[in-house]
């Protein structure tokens, strides 16, 4: 499912226009992005948690040359599914 399909599905499910659905989706993603940038985590009970993880600096290898190179420390967004979501996905 791509963004356009998601916007349509939200509009149908909520009984709102696609334009309003797109605004709501953008507000949702912008809010989560802003919170993650600040280092906060966002918990949606029953769905999951968005948070930032820290990756330490490390050495890696250039796959083409085999040369050792330094990989800088970084932060990465992470999503951890909640129990209710996992149960729904695994339900047979």
Phi, psi and omega per residue, in radians:
X1 nan 2.264 3.089
X2 -1.735 -3.115 -3.064
X3 -1.078 -0.742 -3.132
X4 -1.077 -0.751 3.119
X5 -1.162 -0.658 3.106
X6 -1.133 -0.766 3.107
X7 -1.034 -0.772 3.121
X8 -1.103 -0.757 -3.127
X9 -1.124 -0.726 3.117
X10 -1.126 -0.757 3.136
X11 -1.048 -0.794 3.129
X12 -1.115 -0.817 -3.071
X13 -1.158 -0.680 -3.083
X14 -1.593 -0.176 -3.134
X15 1.220 0.635 3.122
X16 -2.139 2.977 -3.141
X17 -1.277 2.775 3.107
X18 -1.105 -0.594 3.132
X19 -1.117 -0.791 3.105
X20 -1.166 -0.643 3.118
X21 -1.109 -0.743 3.129
X22 -1.143 -0.687 3.090
X23 -1.079 -0.753 -3.134
X24 -1.130 -0.745 3.134
X25 -1.130 -0.737 3.116
X26 -1.116 -0.740 3.108
X27 -1.078 -0.715 3.125
X28 -1.084 -0.893 -3.106
X29 -1.180 -0.673 3.114
X30 -1.118 -0.712 3.141
X31 -1.150 -0.787 3.117
X32 -1.111 -0.756 3.119
X33 -1.040 -0.781 -3.135
X34 -1.093 -0.736 3.137
X35 -1.158 -0.715 3.121
X36 -1.154 -0.650 3.089
X37 -1.061 -0.630 3.132
X38 -1.340 -0.185 -3.126
X39 1.640 0.059 3.117
X40 -1.431 2.856 3.016
X41 -1.983 2.688 -3.112
X42 -2.053 2.042 -3.139
X43 -1.863 2.213 3.031
X44 -2.015 1.744 -3.059
X45 -0.975 2.272 -3.135
X46 1.541 -0.242 3.140
X47 -1.965 -1.066 3.129
X48 2.881 -3.031 -3.081
X49 -2.246 2.301 3.018
X50 -1.758 2.277 3.107
X51 -2.641 2.979 3.141
X52 -1.869 2.299 3.055
X53 -1.936 2.630 3.130
X54 -1.778 2.341 3.077
X55 -1.898 2.232 -3.127
X56 -1.276 2.747 3.042
X57 -1.155 2.561 -3.104
X58 -2.721 2.977 3.078
X59 -1.740 2.463 3.082
X60 -2.323 -3.082 3.123
X61 -2.221 2.450 3.028
X62 -1.253 2.073 -3.074
X63 -1.117 -0.432 -3.127
X64 -1.408 -0.709 -3.049
X65 -1.876 -0.308 -3.088
X66 1.386 0.023 -3.114
X67 -1.190 2.389 3.104
X68 -1.284 2.376 3.128
X69 -2.437 2.705 3.124
X70 -1.571 2.367 3.062
X71 -1.900 2.109 -3.071
X72 -1.183 2.717 3.038
X73 -1.112 2.590 -3.128
X74 -2.679 2.983 3.043
X75 -2.009 2.566 3.140
X76 -2.415 2.425 3.067
X77 -1.254 2.602 -3.104
X78 -2.467 2.488 3.051
X79 -2.101 2.258 3.086
X80 -2.051 2.057 -3.110
X81 -1.166 2.481 3.089
X82 -1.399 2.892 -3.086
X83 -1.039 -0.763 -3.111
X84 -1.079 -0.723 3.116
X85 -1.154 -0.762 3.109
X86 -1.042 -0.759 -3.131
X87 -1.103 -0.715 3.130
X88 -1.150 -0.708 -3.125
X89 -1.189 -0.624 -3.095
X90 -1.553 -0.084 -3.121
X91 -1.143 2.385 -3.128
X92 -1.813 nan nan
